[in-house]
Amino acid sequence: KQGWAAVYHWIFHTDDGGQTWALQFDTGSTNHAIGKIDFRDLLHGCVTGWSVICTEDGGKTWSERLGTAPNDDKMLGGVSLIGQSDGWTVGGIGGIYKTTDGGRSWKDPSPGFKCGREPFFVNKQTGWLYGPRVFNRLCRTNDGGQTWEKQEVGIQVENVFFTDADTGWAVGIMGETKDGKQTNSISDDLVSAWRVIKHTTDGGKTWTTQYKEFMGNDRYSGFRGVFFTNPATGWVV
């Protein structure tokens, strides 16, 4: 029944499965511009924006762990926490910050090869970086983020979710330009667009289309989020 949501400079909390939400924390500053959140259990979680703010008591108190300058080049992407110690977030120019002490401190960023702003890890070694709408590619690491390998999905990737190191989904859009070329990038000359769900069973080496829906020339109504509770049950928005 416990849940959290982060937007602008506020963090909201529910303890009744989302029927009601209460403001749990206000950073008091628009400079934080938080918007991404992840919890590894009911007590430990972090939010990102122009800084990383973490809690170790279920949100009763929050502390800033990593601060960056308030501009788009320094804006942090999403955050992914694994186990009791490890976590990742991505800076505006692609550098990857990592924590090995549960978010209390973050190591200087390593190159992310402009793979994306959103990290998703299934264990301490295996994870992916993706957009949304930044670099139009997906990258995978098998060594905890030290090296990354590009993967071709065939769509503009807006979100991914993996239930293990092999099984996962990517959602987003694909389109056709005025000159008849297919593209996985939103552009002004897009005349036709489809919202698409892709599925992989080999860790992202190959992807198959599970769902494809025509959107006309509406290039902004593609799928944006995906979440699975097990390999059979999931949601897309």
N, C-alpha and C positions, 0 to 999 in steps of 0.2 A: 504493500500500500504506500510505501515511501517513494517520493520522487522529487526532483528538482528541475527548475527551468531558469535560464539566464538570458537577460535581454538588456541592452543599453548599459546601465550601471546598477541594475537590480538583480537579486537572486530570489526566486520564489520557491516555496516548499509545500508539498501536500503529504498528508498522512492518512488520507481516506481514498486512495486510488484515483485521485484527480477530480473528485467531486467539488472540492474547495481548495483554493490556493491562498497562501499568506506570504506577504513580503517577509523574507527571512534576513536579508542583508542588503544594505544600500552603501555602495562605495563612496557616495557623496561627491563623486567627480565624474563628469562626462569623459574625462581623459582615459578612464579605464575601458569604456566602450566594449564591455564583455558580451559574448554571444555564443560561445561554445563551452560545453560542459561534459565531464565524464566522472563517474564514481566507480571505484573498484570494489567497494562494499558499502554498508549503510553508514559508515563513519567517515571514510576517507574519499575526498573528491577534489577536483580542481576545475576552475573556469579560466578561459583565456580571452584576451582582447589585446589591449596595449600592455598587458601584464598577465602574469599567472597568479591567481589567488586561490589558495587551498584551505581546506578544513580537515581536521582530524577528529572532530566530535559531532559529525552529522549536520554541520552547518550552524551550530550554536555560535561558533567564532570562526572568522576567516582572516587569513594573513597573506600579504603579498609576498611571493617568493621570487618573482622575476619581473622586472620592470623594463619597458622600452619607451622610446620617445613617441608622443602622440601624433603620428603621421602614417599614411598608408604604406610607406615603404617599410615601416617597423611593425605594423599590425601583425599579431600572431594569428595563425590559423587555428585549426582544431587541436584537441588534446586527446591522447589515448593512454590509459593507465592499465598496466598488467601486473598481476600479483601484488605483493606487498611492497615492492620497491621501485619497479621500472615504469617509466613513462616518457612520452615524446610530444613535442609540439614543434611547429614550423614557423619561422620568421617570414616577413614580407618579401625578402629577396631569396627565399628558398633554403636558408640555413636551418638545420635541424638541431633543436635543443633536446637534451636528454637528461632525465633524472634517474638516479639509482638509489635514492634514499626516500622514496615515497613523495617526492615533490618539494622537500625542504630546501634543496639546492638544485641548480640546473647547470650543466656543463656548457662551455662555450660552443656555439653552433658549428656543426660539421656540414660540408657541402651536401645539398639535396639534389643537385643536378637539375634544378627547376622541374621537379617531377610533380609538384602540386603543393597545396597548402593544408591538406587534411590527412592526418595519419590514422591508420586502422591496423592494430596489432592483435594477433590471436594468441601469441606467446612471446617470450622474451627475445626470440630470434626472428620470427616470421611476421612481416607486416607489409603494408602498402601505403603509398602516397598517391593522392588524386587531387583533382581540381578543388572546388568547382569553378569552371570557366576561367581558369588561369593559364594552364599550360596544355590542356586538352590531351593529357596522357595519364597512364597509370604506371607506377613503378613498384617493384617488389624487392624486399631485402630478406636474406636468409641468415644474416649475421648481426642482427640487432641494430641495423641502420648504418653500419660502416660502409657498405657498398649497396648500390641499387641497380636494378635491371629494368629497362623499359618493357612494357607489355602493351600490345595492340588490342583494343577492345572493339573498335569499329563504331563508337558513339562518342559524343561529348559527355564524359563521365561527370555526373553531378553527385553521386554518392555510391558507396560500396558497403557490403556487409559480408563477412565470412563466418561460418560456423566452425570451421577448422582450417588447417593449412591448405586444404585442397578444394573445399566446397564453398562457393561464394556467388554473389550477385552484384551486378553493376547496373545502375539506372541512369538515364539521361535522354538525350535526343540525337537524332541524325536528320539530315536534310538534303535538299537538292537546290542548287543555285540556278540563276537565270540561264546559264549556258548549259544546263543539264548535268552538271557534275555533282556527285554525291559528296557531302562534307559532314564532318563531326564537329563543326564549329558554328556557333551562332554568328551570323553576319547580315548586313543590310540587304544583300542581294539574294537572301534565302527566299525561295518562292514556295517550297513545300517542306513540311516538317513532320516527323514521327516521334512519338514518345515510345521508348524502348526499354525492355528488361532483358539483360544478358545474364547467362549462367555459365559457371565453370566448375569442372570437377577435377581439374589438374592444377590448381593453384594459380590460374590466370594465364597459363600458356596458350590455351584455346578457349574461345567463348562461343556459345550458341544462343540464338535469339529465342526466348521463351514467350515474349509478348511484344507486339508492335501495333501501334494505333496511329492512324493518320490525323494530323492536327490542322490541315490546310496550310495557310501561311502564318499561323500563330506560333512563333518560335519561342514564346516565353511560357508555355503551359506544359513543358515536359516534366517528367518525373524528377523529384528533388530529394527524396529520402527513401531508405529501405532499412528494414529491421526484421530479423528472424529469431525466434526463440528455439528452434531446432531445424534440421535440414528440410522438414516438410511444411512448417508453419511460419508465415511471414506476412509483412505488410509493406506496401509501397504508397507513397503520397506524391 
